[in-house]
Amino acid sequence: MERVNLPWVEKYRPRELSDLISHQDILATLGRFISESRLPHLLLYGPPGTGKTSTILACARRMYSEKEFNSMVLELNASDDRGIGIVRGKILSFASTRTIFKSGFKLVILDEADAMTKDAQNALRRIIEKFTENTCFCLICNYLSNIIPALQSRCTRFRFGPLSADQMRERLEYVVKEEGVDITEGGVKAVLNLSIGDMRRALNILQSTAMAYGGVTEENVYLCTGQPQLSDIMNIMTWMLNEDFITAVKRISELKTLRGLALHDILTEVHLFVHKIDFPQHIRITILDNIAEVEERLASGTSEKIQLSSLVAAFQVARNTVARDSDQS
């Protein structure tokens, strides 16, 4: 298959179990199941970009030849309708038919299973029970709580945690070498910081920055993704803790406009900084509580300008409280 013009996330998607870079204990367990032809129903869950879909597709390629793959594997993802109709129709008809000339069991892969309705999940539970002899089901989801307990109890669960920076760095360096990307050490660290354990996001950021700017530096990565740079957050914290209210709001607003920053992204970075600053505990708790309220109001669709004022006010109150406490002591 020609893979030259594919996005890098697909071009470098692992095709064999040995190509996967993490969760070796899970891979070893699945490999043992496959070698003994005793693969149970599976429930793979965890954050996006951690290798869930790649893992089950690699398992399928180990179990079936290229010719068998299409007839033995049914894959439904987020773009497909997975209401009760598709469960009683397409999935039921696939699971209920046996293959005459091929030995072994069929495999049904349901990606983004947590988006299925409760009725569809209940219908699927009955199908799993009825056709367990000749069909293996693999459910993939981000949020385990959205899968009904009856389905969870019928599957062997594996959690895919976020990838470590070291694991991601190794794969990034391989892609950089293959694609001939001009990248700095700061660019690598920026990609790893922004991807937060999501390999898919890391490759997308790398490809987008390389195509947009030619070279991948720390500044280019932040400009391409629209995320605030470390120096910008340092300035914002300095203004909120040292300037008067009106000056702080004005300067942060100007910086937001200049850089094209979203207040939500600023909040995320400011939250991390609050834990690093040596505030008294009761002050830190008050600030975090106020940040949480600002984020909730932003999610409700309120004005960014008003919420920015609220954020600055929270730090002004904290600053005045610290000053008052030090005077009293």
N, C-alpha and C positions, 0 to 999 in steps of 0.2 A: 504493500500500500504506500502511495506517495504521501509523505508527511511534511513536505517542505513548507507549504504555505499555510499550515495549520497554526492557530494560536499556540504559544509555548506551553500553556497548561495542558493542551491535548497532545502536542508534539512530543512532550517529555512525560506524559502520563505513564506510570509503571505498567508494564504488560505481563510481567511474571512476578510471582511472590518474592523471588530473590531480589527484585528491583526496588521493593519498598524499603524506606529508610528508617522506619520506626515500628514500635509495637511488636517487637520480635517474639514476645511470649504469646501474643494472640496469633501471629503467623505460624508459630511452631505448633500450636494447638490445632489450628485449621488444617495445616499440612498433615498432621496425624489423622484427623478425621477423614481427609480425602484419601490417604493411602490405604486406610482400612475400609473405605466405602461406607462410612457410617456418619456422613454429614447430617447433623440435626437441623431443625429449623433455627434460623439465626435472627438475632436482633442486634444490629450494629448502631450505636448511638454516640453522639459527641458533637463538638463544634464543627463548623464547615471547614473544608480544606485539610482534614487530618487523615485522609486515606481510606475512608469507609467504602466508597463506591469502587475505587481502584482495587481494593483488597478482594471484594467479592467477584469482580470481573476477572482478576488474575486467577482466582480459584476456579472460575468457570472455564477459563482457557486451559487450565491444567487438567480438568476433568473431561473436556470435550475437544474433539478435533475441530478444525476450521469448518469442515463440511457438516458436522453435527451441531455446531453452535446455534444456528438460527432455528433449528427444529427442536432443540432441547432446552433453550433458554428463552424466557419471556421477561423482558425488562420494561418496566413502566416507571417514568420519572415525573417530575413536577409539571411538565408540559402536557401530560395526559390527564384526562378526566378519570378520577378514581372514586366516583360516587358508587352507590350501591348497584347501579346499572352495570358498570364495567366489571364489578366483582362477580355479579351473577351471570354476566355474559362472557366477556373475553377471558377472564381468569378461570372461571368455572370450566369453560370448554377446553382450555389448554390443560388444566390439571386433570380433567376427567378422562382424557384420551391417552391410551398407552401406545408406545412405539413398538411396532411389530418386529422390525429388523435390528433395533438398537437395544442393547442391554443397559441397565442402570436407571437412574431416576432423572426426572426433569427438574429444572430450577426456575423458580419464579422470583425475580428481584423487584421489590417495590421501593423505589427511592422516594425520599420525602414522605414517608408513610405517616408522619405526624400531621400531614395536611388532609388525611382521609377523614371523612365524616364518621361519627360514632356508629351510625347504622351500617356503613360500609365495613367498618372494623368488626362489627358483630357478625356480619354475613361472612367475612373472611375467616373468622374463627371456626365457623362450621365447616367451611371448605377445607381448611387445614386439617381438621379432625378426620374428615371423610376420605381425603385422598393422600394421606400421609405415607402410604405404602410406595407410591410411584412418583411423588412430587415433593421437593424440598422448597420451603419458602424462606426468603431472606428479606427482612424489613430493615430499612435504613432510615434513620431520623436524627434530627438535631436535639429534640426535646422528648425525653423518655416519658415525662408526665402526660404527654398528649396521646400516648398509646394506652388503650384500655387494659386493665389488669389481666383479663382473660387471654389476650394475645401475648402479653409479657410472659405469662406462666407457661405458654406452649413453646417458647423459644429459649435458646441458649443465648444469654446476653453478653456482649463485649463492648466495653466503653473505650472509645478512641479519644485520648486526651490531646490537648494542643501539642504540637511538635516543639522540641527544644531548639534553641538558637544554634547549637552545634550541629544538630542533624540537618537543619535547614541551610546552614552555611555551606555544608558539603555539597548539597544538591545545587544550590545557587552557583557555586564556583564551577560545577560541571557544566551547567547551562551557559554561564558566561564564557567558558572556554570554547564550547561548541559553537556559539553564536558570534564569538569574537567581539564581545561587548567591552567598551572602554569604561572601566568602573574604578572608583577609588575606595579605600577602606571605609571612609565616611559614608559613601554611598551604600556599601554592603550593610553597615550598621543601621542606616536609616531604613532600608528595606526590611531588615529583620525586626526593627522596633515597631514599624507601622503594621506589619503583617500579623503580629501577636499569635504566633504558632499556626497560622493558616498558610499552608504551602501554596495553595491556589492563588491567594491574594498576593503573596510574595512574587510569584512569577508574573502576574498581571502588572504589578507595579514596576517590576524590572523591565518588562517589554514596553510598557507605555512610556517610561522615562527614556529608555534607549531610543525609541522611535521619535519622540518629541524633541529631545535635546542632543542626541548623538552620544554624549558622554553621560555616565550616571554618577553624579556627585550628590552629597548630602543636600545641598541647596536645591538641585534639580528635582530630586525625589520629592521633597516637600512642596515645591512649586507645582509639580505635576499632579500630586494627589490633593492639593488644596489644604493640607494639614499645616497647623502652625509650627514654625521652627522653634527650636529650643531657645534661641536668642529672643524671639518675639515673646515667648511665655515669661522669660526672665524680665523683660521690660514691663509686661503687663503686671506681674507680681510687684515689681518695684514701684510702679505708679499707684497701685491699689494700697500699698502699705506705707507710702511716703508722701504722696501728693494729696491735695485737698480733693473733695468729692467732684467738683465741677471739672477741674483740670484732668483728673484720672479718667472720667467718662469721655471727655473730649478726645484725649490722646488715644484711648483704646478704640474709640469709634473710627478715628482717622486710620489707625493701623488695620482695623478690620476691612475698611474700604480699600486701602492700598494693597493689601495682601489677598483680598477676596476670601476672608476667613468666616466660618460659621461659628456662632456663639457656642453651639453644642460641642464642637471640637475643642474650643478654648476651655470649656468647662472640664472636659475629660483630662486635659493636661494640667489645669490648675489643681484639680483634685489630687493628682499625683504629687504636686509640689507642696500641698498643704501637709502631707504626711512627712515631708522632709524638713519642714521649717520647725524650729524649736518653740512651738506655742505651748502654753499651759494646756493641760488636758481638757478642761472645761471650755476653753476658747476654741480648741480644735474641733470638739464635738459640735459646738454652735455653728462654726463655719461650714462643716460638712452637712449639717442639717439644712442650712440655708442653700447650699449648692444643690442638694437633692430637691428642694422645693423649686428652685429656679429651673432645674432640668425637667421636672414634672410639668411646670407651666409651659415651658418651651414645647414639650411633646403635645400639649393641648392646643397648640397653634397660636399662642399669644405673641405680642410684639417683641422682637429681639431687642429693640431699643430700650423698652421698659425693663426687660429682664436683665440687661446689661447694667442698668442703674441699680437694680436690686442686688446684683452680684457685688458691685463696687461698694454699695452701702453696707453689705454684710462684713466686708473687710474693714471698712471705716469704723464700724461699731466694735469689731474685735480689737482694732488698734487702740481705740479710746479706752476700752475695758482694760487692756494690758497696761496702758499708761496710768490709769486710775489705781489699779491694783499695786503697781510699783510705788506710786506716791504714798499710798496708805501704809505700805510695809516699811 
